[in-house]
Amino acid sequence: MTTSKLAAPVKMASGTDVTQAVTKVIWTAQPGTKIVAGSTEFQEFVVNAAPLPSNVDEVVPVVQTHEDGKVVNWNSS
């Protein structure tokens, strides 16, 4: 995970100001567990994130980078 300083603090319901947030999550296959190129295998990853600001509907971008450098954009919008 990568955290970054927010441009402006976010006030939580508890009154606490949040000044940093997780801005990137990276999963990397362990040696010997990669999905073979061209296969129909897939892996689902779960991220629990809360609370999100009330004006946020989705978290993007979602990008997959293959071993050979090919990049696949999985954004739904």
C-alpha positions in Angstrom: 0.0 0.0 0.0 1.0 3.5 -0.6 -0.2 6.4 1.4 -0.3 10.0 0.4 -0.9 13.3 2.1 -4.4 14.7 1.2 -4.6 18.2 -0.4 -7.0 19.2 2.4 -7.9 17.3 5.7 -11.1 15.3 5.7 -13.2 15.6 8.9 -14.5 12.3 10.3 -17.8 12.0 12.1 -15.8 11.6 15.3 -14.3 15.1 14.7 -10.9 13.7 13.8 -9.1 15.2 10.8 -7.6 12.7 8.4 -4.5 14.0 6.6 -3.3 10.9 4.8 -5.0 8.2 2.8 -4.2 5.0 1.0 -3.8 6.0 -2.6 -2.4 2.8 -4.2 -2.7 -0.9 -3.5 -0.5 -3.4 -5.5 -0.7 -7.2 -5.5 2.2 -9.2 -6.9 2.1 -12.9 -7.7 4.3 -15.0 -5.6 7.0 -17.0 -7.5 5.4 -20.1 -9.2 1.8 -18.8 -8.8 1.4 -16.5 -11.8 -1.5 -17.0 -14.3 -0.3 -18.3 -17.6 -0.6 -15.7 -20.5 -3.6 -16.5 -22.7 -5.4 -18.6 -20.0 -8.9 -18.0 -18.8 -7.8 -18.1 -15.1 -8.5 -15.0 -13.0 -8.1 -14.0 -9.3 -10.4 -11.7 -7.4 -9.0 -9.4 -4.8 -11.0 -7.8 -2.0 -10.3 -4.4 -0.6 -12.2 -3.2 2.5 -12.2 0.6 2.6 -14.2 2.7 4.9 -15.3 5.2 5.5 -15.2 6.9 2.1 -16.2 10.5 1.7 -20.0 10.9 1.1 -19.4 12.2 -2.4 -17.5 9.2 -3.6 -19.3 6.5 -5.7 -16.3 4.5 -6.9 -12.6 4.0 -6.5 -10.6 4.2 -9.8 -8.4 3.5 -11.7 -8.0 -0.2 -11.7 -5.0 -1.3 -13.8 -3.4 -4.7 -14.4 0.2 -4.8 -15.6 1.4 -8.1 -17.1 4.8 -9.5 -16.7 5.6 -8.5 -20.3 4.6 -4.9 -19.6 1.2 -5.0 -21.2 -1.3 -2.8 -19.3 -5.0 -3.6 -19.1 -7.4 -0.9 -17.8 -10.3 -2.5 -15.8 -12.2 0.7 -15.1 -15.9 0.3 -15.4 -16.6 3.8 -16.5 
